[in-house]
Every structure is written in C-alpha cells, then in structure tokens.
C-alpha cells in the first residue's frame, strides 16, 4: 500500500502536469488563431475555387508592404466588388505563377531592404525568378500573366526601389504584361502620399483591363468584433505579442515572438550639463534565450505608445470606461485581412501595444473616419483634410498631429492632455479602427556590441529624438524616448527644467501583467534581424568605417569583433600575431570632445588590444574648423586622407562602410569617395560614379543609413 506522502506527491505531480499540458494546449490553440491560415491547396486552386480574381503578393520586412497589400485588396473590393487573396511569397509555390488564369491579375508589393536587397520573405522568390534557368510549371514563359507593381523604398539609398525595378524588368522579359505604371513609394518623404498619387490611375487601368465597374459595394467590414461577457482572464492578451509569451513558455523567440530581455545597464553617453541632447547606451541580457547575433546585425525593440496618446484615443472613441473590456476579433475575409494582433484582448492593450497611435496621421486613416464624424462640421473638416493634400500638409503634417489629435481638432475639442476626458466621442465601428490604423511596429537599431566579446548581451546606442513643429511645440520620437524613459525609470532619474530629457512622455513600462518588471529592473521585447553589413573574413584587407554620431554603433561592434579575433590569434600565435593585419580606420564626427564623443573612454583600450591597427580620425564640428572658418566634418577628413584611401580601395581590396544619416552625411561621403576615385584613376565623373557602383555590387562599399 502506498503511503499518504506518496499519494500526495503523486497528486501534486498530476496537477502540475495537467496545468503544464493545459498551458501547452492553450498556447497551441492560440497560435492557430494568430498564425496565418495554411490551406493545403496552392494559390491557383484557391483563386479558382474561391472565385477571386486578384492575388496580391507582398515582400515585407517590417509590415509596411503587407499593409499596403491589404489596402489594395480592400479598395478593390470596395470599388468594384472583386475579391482578392493577400499572400506572403514565403508560403506559396511561386513556380505555379504561369498557371494564373487569364481573367486574373497578380499584384506585387515589394519593399527594398538595405542596399537594393529584397526582404527576407521575398529572397527565395527573387532568386528563383532571376535565375537564368528559371522553370515554372510549364516552362519559362509568363505571357499569360498580367500584373500590377508597387515598390516601397528610400531615396537615401542609391539603389532606390531596386527590388520592384528588378521584378518588373524580369517579369516583362519573361513575357508578362504590366497593368498601369510601376508605383514607387519613398519612405524618406511621405510614402502614404506617394501611394495615394499612384493608386487612382492604377485602379483605373486595372478596371479597364479587367472590365470592372465602380460602385459595386462601397464600404466593407474586414472584422467582426465582439465584446465578451464570459471569458478566461488568463487567456486574454494584455499586451503579449505571442501565445508563448501569454503562457510564459520559454524559447522559440523570433520576430513574431520577441524575447523579453532584461535591461542590465542603461547609461547616458553625452556629458551631463554640457549637451543639449540625450544619448542612451542600453544593454539587454540574452542569456539562456536562444537569441544569437553577429556583428552588424540589427535588434528590433518593441516600444509601447506613450500614455497621453493611449488616453487620448480611448477618450476620442468613447472607450475610456471600457478600457479593460475583453473583445474577440474574427476576420470576415482572412484572404484579405488577417487579425493583426493576438486576441482576445482589450481596448487598452490594443492602443498601448498593438496599433500605432503615436505616428503622424495619414490621409488614408482620416478618410476612414469621415463617415463617422460626430457632427456635420467635423465631417466637412475631416473630409477636406483627407482629400486636399496641401491642406493636410499645412494643417496635419506641419504640426505632426496624430490620429487622436486630428479627430479632436476637427470636432472643435481642446488637444491639451488635461482636457482629454472631455473630448467629443466618435461613434466608430471598432472594426474600422482596426482596419484603418497601422500596427505598432518594432524599431530597429544597429547593434553596438560583438558576440565575440559579449555573447550574452546586446547593446544599442540611441539619441532621444526630440524636435519642434512649425508652431514651436515639442514632438518626440516614439521608440528613442521609450528607451530614454526606460533608462530614467530604471535609474530613478527625475529630469528637471533645463534638462534635455525634461518633458519626455510617460510610458507604461511594467508590461502586460507586470511581466516586464524584474526586481527594480525592466524587460523589453526584442528580436534580432540579420544583416549583410559585415566585415570581410580576411584581416589583411584595409577597413574604412565612417560613422558620425550614433552611426558609430555598428563600428563599435566591428571593432569589438576584431578585438575578439585578435585575442584568440595572439593566444595561438604569440604577441606578434597581428603584424600582417591591415589597418582599421574609423572616421567619427561629433560636436565637441567634451560633449558628445561617444565611447571616447573605450577607443584607446581597443587600439592597444589591436596593436594600434585601429586608427581614429575625429572631427569636432564646433571646435575644429576649416581654413575658411566653416565646420569640418568627416567627409573633409576623408578628403585630407585621399591618398591613403585611394591606395586602400584601388590597390589593396579595401572595404568602405558608411553608417548614419542618409540624406546628408552619407551622400556627402559617397560624393567625396567618388571624387577620390576620379582623381586617382584619372577618369571623368560618369566613370567615377560607375566605379562607385561597382564597389557596391562587389560588396566592398556598404551602407547602413536612415532618414
């Protein structure tokens, strides 16, 4: 007979097992709800069986291209009553593209990532399409394929919208017929306005080609939203990004299931009392997470919307008193619009964690709210803003207004935070809110550490973005100020008037169910995105790095990577092991030596460990000036060193890297490098530009820049 203790232990083990299995079952069930539906039929069969005439493929890195793909499908249905499939390349058998029915059209929405590269989910398709021996199901002919093309890129990169250009060229080469002009959105200016300018002529061409008549359906609902009366509180997502996070299941971390990393260190890099800006160095612990990285990679940081904007949108939509109400959301047409976040969830969680209510309002979003205005005056004002680009730019864009603020403004309400509770409520069907507002996307930072020295942590370096609109009001970058607020909270800092951090918005940092608080330290959801911004494997080729300001972040990673290699090399070959190594030159720029010289205390130690192979060239733009009295920048130092740079790039197979602000600095540096090539080779400007392009194509000139 078993003893009482044995029986009790067995019962406890049984209960724990049931609880654990229940968690796994719930997790499995939730994953099914969140993940895209996987139909066993290929996309051609689905088009035919579901009687759809448009298939929209998207190549998306951050979700923007996917969002535009959904916009196109939704508007096609609203205008003409024609149904679409919206598909991820990665999940489809693209070799069957040649089976597309004659009365159907394929739409390609392609983002270009980095230096002319396709997004991760489109790499396989683009490689397949561009292969010299491409073979579809019936050969290499696509003469039956009619298609529409929209590209999303950034003009700060020379290979602007390269992916859609290559796709369009290759499709036509294979016999496909394009409908309308190729659309190109520029993220450096206003990608939404570029889309709006392109879409109407595109839809006219599409309607003419497919024989569609406008006015078939009108506004449609994408989702059915239900307020739940009975629910399991433990099964409600309160800000978790994945079912595994909801159920506290470890492992399996990626872009869909970010790891809640502990912030082990957060410190100010600018000199207190001297700098009029704030720059944060933050370290994330990735021990036992399964998360790995390499030098040059990016880390995605999931911010939350600032609390003033969360409270504003809840009040404007009349949901303040229902903030904790759980709701379930069902897609009425999963082929067009999947539920963009995990559910069931609450109104508060949606506006804090899942939908972006902090970014500049778009004309598309405003148009979706026009018919739900609380009165005729608000209806008229909002309609004007949504239709008149110039009025929108001077009224909304110039002031940097978010969606909640615009709705308050047209309703005649005060936009002051203290008056939010008295906002005029808009009776908007919540499915329209979900359809009209973009998802809150992670922000990407160049990793400033190397796993060769620090395999269990990831560092980032970011300036808290703060600027004034035309009316003199302060505007704040969402993620950089989230990081800054997190640093202040963890270090118990309270900035006073005059401190550049004074006025930083308030963020809810505890996380869902206080999961991001860990004994007075905080956690942040992160994931790693691989990059091609890499050092060459050989240590015998010269490295030239140009990274003023926070553009130095990946080069700190590069230098640490070389230091890690040097340590191992010396252990194996002795103290003179680096004798044949080539120089590693860093061009860095900041305002003043005693104000914003990032990591100034670290560089001498790195130089020592690398036996002085690391050369530092620093421009202090407000301390050291050119002969004519103008400011001296990194490009001026590069020109001063033109003989050595020409030798490194033309005779020694050197590598040249640029990181930082793309519109000004990066273009100026490229122009100086091109000038050096022209002078050194005795060629004209046109050939110099061709030489610069060759360096990029060969992977010896690499850029990691931003707008």
N, C-alpha and C positions, 0 to 999 in steps of 0.2 A: 504493500500500500504506500503510495507517495505521501510524504509529509505535507503539513499545511504550508510550510515555506516553499516547497517545490510547486504546489498548486498556485500559490500567489505569484511566484515568479513566472510561471507559465502563462497566467492570466495577463500579467503586465506585458510580457513579450508579445502575446497575442494582440493586445490592444495597440501597442506601438506599431506592430506590423500592419494592422488594419489601417491605422492612421497614416502610416507611410504610403501604403498602397493607394489609399484614398487620395492622398496628395498627388501621386503619380497619375491616377486616373483623371483627377480634375485637370491636372496640367495637360494631359493628352487631349482631353475634351476641348480645353480652351485653345490649345494650339490648332486644333481643327477649325475653330471658329475664326481665329486670327489669320491663319495662313491662307494663301490663295487656293481656290479650288483646283484640284488636278483632275481634269477629265481624261479618261483613257483614250478618247478619240483625238485625232490630230486636228489642227485648226481648220483645215479644209473641210473635214467632215462636220465640224461644229458650225461653220458658216452655212453649209448647205442644210443641215438638219434643223438649225435654229432660224433659218431664213433671214440671215443677216447679210448685208451687202458691203459692209466696210470692216476691215480689220486694221486696227491701229497698233503698231509695234513701237515700243519705246526703249531707248538706251539711256538709262538714268543712273547717276551716281549719288545724288542727294535727294531725289524725289521730285525735282522740278520738272524734268521732262515727262515723267509719269503723270504729273498734274496737268500739264498741257495736253497730253494724250487723252486724258479723261475729259478735259474741256472740249476738245474737238468732237469726241464721240457724243457727248451730251448735247452740244449745239446742233450736230447733225440730226439728232432725234427730235430736238425742239423745233428746228426749222422745217425739216422735211419728213419727219416720222420714220426715218430709216435707222435701223438698229446696227450696232457695231459690236465687235469684240475688241477689248483692250488687252494686249498681251506683252509679256516680258520675253524678249528673244531667248533668254536662257532656258525657258521652259518649253520651247517649241521646236518642232522638226522643220527647220528652215529650208531643208533641201526639197521640201514639197511646195515651195513658193511657186514653181512653174505650173502647179495644178490650180492656181487661183482662177475661179470661174470668170468668164468674160464680162459678166454684168457686175462684178465686184471691184472694189478699189482697195489697195493697200496704202496705208498712211504710215510714214516713218518719221518719228520724232526722236531726234538724235542729239544728245549733248556731247560736246567735245571736252575732254578732260585733260588737264596738263598741256603738254606741248603737242597738240594735234592728235591725241590718243582717244580711241573710243572708250566709253565707260566699261567698267568691269563686266556688266551683264551683256555687252554687245561685242566684246572682243572675239569670241568664238565665231559669231556670225560674220563679222567683218573679215576675219581671216579666211573663212570659207568662201565668202563672196569674191574676195580679191585674189584667190589662188588661181594660178594660170591654168590648172586643170579642173576648175570648178565643175561639179557634176550634180545637177538637180535630178529629180526622179526620172525625167525623160530627156536628159541631155543638158546642154549649156545654153538653151535659148529661153528668153523670158518675153518673147514678143506678145504673149497674151496678158502680160501683167501691166496694169495701169496703176500709177502710184502718185501720192502726194508727199512732199518732203518739207520738213521743218527742222531747222538746226538751232541749237542753243549754244552760245559760246561767249567769248570775252575778247574784245578787240585789243586788250593789252598784250595778248599773245599774238605773235606773228602768224601762226597757223590758225587763224580765226575760223571757227566753224569747219575745221578741216574734215571732220568725220562725215558731215552731211554732204560736203563737196565730193568726197571720195565715193560715198554711196551713190549719189546722183549720177556721177560720171560712169561708175561701173554698171549701174542698172541700165543706163542708156546704151552703153557698149554691148550689153547682153540682149538688147532689143526691146527693153521695157519702154513704156510711153508715160511721160510725166504729165500730170494734170495740173495746170497752173504754174506759178513761179515758185522757186525754192524760197522758203521763208528763212530768215536768219535773225535770231534774237541776240541782242548784245547785253550781257549782264553788267557791262561797265557803265551803261547809261540807264535804260529802263526797258527791261526785257518784256514786260507786260505791254508797254506801248508798241513795241515792235510787233508783238503778236497781234494786237488789235489792228494795226495797219495792214497786216498780211492776210488776216483771216477772211475778211469780207470778199475781196477779189478771189481768194481761193475757193470759198464756198460757191460763188457764182460760177466759176469754172467747173467745179465738181457737179453742181446741179445740171449744168448744160451737158456735161459728159454722161451723167447717169440718168438724165431725163427726170429729174426730181422737181417737184413743185413746192414752193414755200408756203408756210401757213398750215401745215398738216396737223400739228399737235399743240404747239405752244409750250408753256412752262410744264416741266415734268418733275416728279419726285424721284429721287435716287434711293431714298431710305424710308423705312417705317420705324418711327421712334416711339417706344412705349415706356411710360413711367411705371416702374414695378411696385406693386403693393406687397408681394411676397418675394423674398429673396434671402439668400445666404450671405450675410455681411462679409464672410471670409472669401467669397467668390467674386466680390465687387472690386474692380480695378480702381485704385485711388491715385494712380499716377505711375504704377508699374508699367514697364514697357513690354513685358513678355510674360506668358503664363508661368515660366520657370521662376521669374522674379516674384510673382504673386505668391507662389507656393514655397518660396525660399529653397528652391532646388539649385544646387551648385553646378557649375560647369556649363559647357555649351554656349560660351559667350561669343557673340559676333555683332554685326551691325544691327541685327534685329533683336538681340538680347544683350544689351550692353552690360558690362561689369561695373558694379557699384564699388569703385576704388576708394580706399581710404586716403585722405589728404594728409600726408605725413609732414609736409613742410610747405609753408606759404610765407614769402617774404617780399619786401619792397626792394626793387633794384635801383630806382632813382634815389638821389640823395635828398633826404628829408630837409625841408626848409629852403631848398635851392631850386628844385624842379617844380614847374607848374603843371606837371602831369604825373600820373602814377603808372608804374610798370610792375607787374606781379610775376614772380618766379614761383611756380607751384609744382609739387611733386606728388605723384599718385603711386601708391603701393599696389603692385600687381602680383604679389607673392601668392602662390597656390591658386591662381585664377585660370591658368591655361592660356592667358593672353601673352603673346610674344610680339616682338617688334624688331626692326632693323634700323640702322641709321638712315635718315632721310624720310622715314615714314611720317604719316600724319596721325594724330589722335583726334577722334571725334569726341567732343564734350557736349552732353545733353543739358542745356540750360532749362530754366523754367521762366515763364513770363513774370515780369515784375508785378507785385501785388496791386499797385494802383491801376494797372491795366486789367487785371483779373476782376477787381471790384467794379471797374467802370463798365465792362462788357456785361457782367452779370446784372448790373442795375439797368443798363440801357435795354436789355432784353427782358426785363421784369422777372429775373430768376434769382435775385438775391436771397429771397426767403426759401427758395427751393434748391439751394446750392448743393445740399447733401442728398438730394433725391436720386436714387439709382435709376438708370434708364437702360433699356436694351435697344440695340440698333440692328436692323436687318436690311441688307441690300436688296432692293427690288429688282435689280438687274446686275448681278455680280460680274457679268461680262464687261460692263462699263465702269461700274463704281463699286469697289470693294470697301468695306468699312475701314476707314483709315487709321483706326486705333483700337486697342483691345477693349472689350466690353463683356458684361455690363459694367458701366462706370457712372460717374456723377457729373452734373453740370460743372461743379467747381473743378474737378480733376481735368475735365476737357479743356477748360480755359486756362488752367495753370500749367498743364503738362503736354497737352496733345495738339491743340490748334494755336496758330501764331496770331496773337492779337497785339503784338508789340511792333510789328513791321509797318512800313508805310502802307496805307490803304491803297488798293488798286481800283481802277475804273471798273474792272470786271466784277469785283466784290461789291462795289457800290451799286452797280446795275442790278444785282441780285436782290437788293433790299428795297428798290424803288417802289414796288407794288405793295410793300408792307409798311409804308410810312404812316405815322400816327395821325397826320392831318394833311390837307391839300398843299399847304405852304411847304411843308417838309418834302412832300412828294415832288413838287416842282423844282425845288432847290437841288435835291439829290439827283433828279433826272438830268438837270443841266450839268452837274458835275460829272456824271457818268458818260455823257455824250460829247461834252465840249472839252477837248484836250487842253487847250490854252487855259481855260478857266480852272480845270483840275490842277494844272501845273502851278498856276499862280496862287491858288487857294489851299490846296491839299499838300502837294509836293513841296512847295516853298516853306510851309510850316512844319513839314514832317509829321502830318497828322495820322494817327492810327484809326482803325475802323470805328472803334467806340467813340472817339473824339469827333469824327465826321458826323456820325449819327446824332450826337449831342448838338453839334453846331447847326445842322440844318433844322433841327427841332426847336432851336432857339434856347437851348439849355446852356448853363454855365459849364465850362470844361475844367473848372478848378476841382482838385481832388476832394476838397471838403464839401463840395456840392453834389457829389456823385449820387448820393442817396435820393436826391430829388429829381433825378433825370426822368424825362418823359419815356415811358416804356413803349417799345416797339413790339407789336404782336407778330412776330416772325415764326413761321413753322420751323421747328428746330432742324428738320431735315435740310432746309435751305441753308441754314447756318453751317452745317457740316459740309455741304456741297460747295459753299462759296468761300470759305476761309481756308488758307493753306495750312498744311501740317506744320507743327513746330519742329523744325529740322535741327539736327546737331550742327555745331560749328566745328570746323577743322583747324587744327593748329599743327605747325611743324614741330615735331618732337625735338627737344633740345638736349637730349641725353643719348648715350650709346649703351646697348646691352652688353658690349664687351667689358665695360666697367661697372655698369649697373643693370644687371639682368632683371632685377625685381622691382624696378621703378621706372616711371615715365615722367619726364619733366616737360613743362611748357613755359613759354615766355610771352606775356601779352600786355600791351598798353591798354588801359581802360579808355575806351573811345568815348569822348565827350565833345560836343560841338554845339554851336548856336545856330538857330534858324534865322531867317531874314528879319524876324520880329525881335530877335535877341533872347529868345527862350532856349534853355538848355535841352539838348537831346542826347540820349545815351545809347551806345551800342549794347545790345541785349546780352550777349554772351560774355564779352570782356568785363562788363560791370557786374555780371553774375559772379565771375571769378573773383573780382575785386571785393564784392560784398562777402563772399565766402571767406576770403583771406581775413577781412576785418572781423568777421564773426568768430572765426576760429582763434584769432589772436586777441580778442576782446578789445578791439580798437574802436574809438569813437571820434571820428574826424570833426574838427571844429571849423567855424567860418574862416575861410582863407586857405584851408587845406584843399588841394585839388580833388580830393575824394568826397568833399562835403556835398551833400545833395544826392549822392548815389541812391538810386531807387532801392526800395525794400523788396527782398526776395524771400519766399518761403523755402528755407534751406533744410528743414528737417526731413523732407521727403515723405512719400506715402507711408502712413503708419509709423512715422519716425524711423524709417529704415536707414536713413542717411545720417543719423546721429550715432556716434560710437565713442562714448566716454569723453565728451567735450571736443571730439574731433568729428569731422564731417566726411561724408562719402559723396562721390559724384559719378554718375553713369558715364562710362567711356567705352570706346572700341577703337581698334587700330585699322587704318586704311593703308594698304601697301602703296608704295611709290616707286617710280623709276628714277628718282633723284638720288643717285647712288655714286659712291666713289668707285674708281676703277680698281680692279683686284691688284694690279701691279703698284708697288710702292716706288717704282723707279721712273714714273712719269710725273711731270710737274702738275700741281693742283693750284688753281687760282680761284678764290672764293670772294664774291662781292656781296656783302650783306650789311648795309647800314641799318641802324635802329634794331627793331625786333627781327629784321631779316637775318640777323646773326644766329638765330635759333638753330636751324639745321646744321650750321657750320660748327657750332659748339658740339653737336652730335658727331659731325665728321671728325673733328679734332680728337674728341674722346675715343672714337673708333680707332684712329691711327695710334693714339697713346696705348690702347689695349693691345694692338698688334705689336707695337714697339716693346712693350713689357715682355711679351711671350718670346719675341725674336731675340731679345737680349738674354733671356733665361736660357735659350737654346744655343745661341752662337757667341755670346760674350758681349762685353761692353762696347765693342766697335761694330756691332751688327748693323747699325744704321748708316754706315759710311757711304753706301751706294744709293741711299734713298734720295729722291728728288725733293726739292723744296715744296712746302705747302704755304701759300701766301694768302693771307686774309686781309681784304680791304674793308675796313669798317668805318662808319661815319656816325657822328652824333653832334650835339650842340657844343657841349663843354666837357672837359676832362673831369671836372669835379661835380658834374650834374647828372649825366645820363650815359656814361661809358659803361655799357653792360658787361658784367663778368670781368671787370678790369683786374680784380684780385686773382683770377684763375689763370689768365693767359701766361704769365711768367712761369708758373709751375708746369704748364703744358709744354712751353718752349724748352724747359730744362729736361723734361722726360723725353722729348723728341730730339735731343742733342742739337737744339737751335735750328732744326729743319723747318720749324714753324716761324714764318716771318709775318710781322704785324705792321700794316700801314693804316694809320688812323687819321681821318680828317675831323677836326673840331671846327664846325662851320661858323661858330660865333666867337672863336678865339684866334684861329689862324686864317689869314685871308690871302687872296692872290695879290699880285703886284698892283692891280688896278683898284684894290680895295673891296672887290666883290668876294662873296663867300666861296670857300674852297670845299668841294665835295669829292666823293670817292672817284668819280669819273676824271677829275683833274689829277688825282694821284696816279690813276691808271695811265693817263697820257704822259705824265712825267716818267713812268716806268716802261714806256712803249718798246724800247729796245729789248728789254728782258722778256716782256710779254710776247713780242713777235717771235723771239727765239724759242720760247716755251711752246707756243702754239704751232709754229711752222716747221720747227726742226726737231722737237722732242716729243711730239704727240701729246701735248698737254691737254688738260681738261679745264673748262671755264664754267663756273657756276654763278648764277645770279639769284638772289632771293630778296624779296621786299616789295615795295610799292611799284606796281607795274606800269602805270600810266606815265610817270615822270622819270624816276630813277632808272628803272630797268631799260627804258627806251634810250635814255641818255648814255648808259653804259654800253649798250649794244652799238650805238652810233659811234662811240669812241673806239670800240674794238674793231668795227668795220673800217674806221679811218686808219687804224694801225695796220690792218691787213692791206689796205690800198697803198699806203706809203711804203710798207715793207716789200710788197711784191711788185710795185711799180705798175699797178693796174688802175682802171677807172672805177668810178663809184658803182656802176652797174655790176661789174665783175666782183667788186668788193662785197656787194650785197649777196651775190651768188656764192661767194666763199663762206660768208656767214651762214647762209642756208645749209651749205654742205656740212659745216660743223654741227649744226643741229641734227641733220639727218643721220650723221655718224655717231650721235650721242656724246659729242665732245663739247657741246655748248648746251647746257641745261638750265632751265628757268623754273623757279617756284615762286610765282608772284601773285599779287592780289590787287584789287581795285582800291 
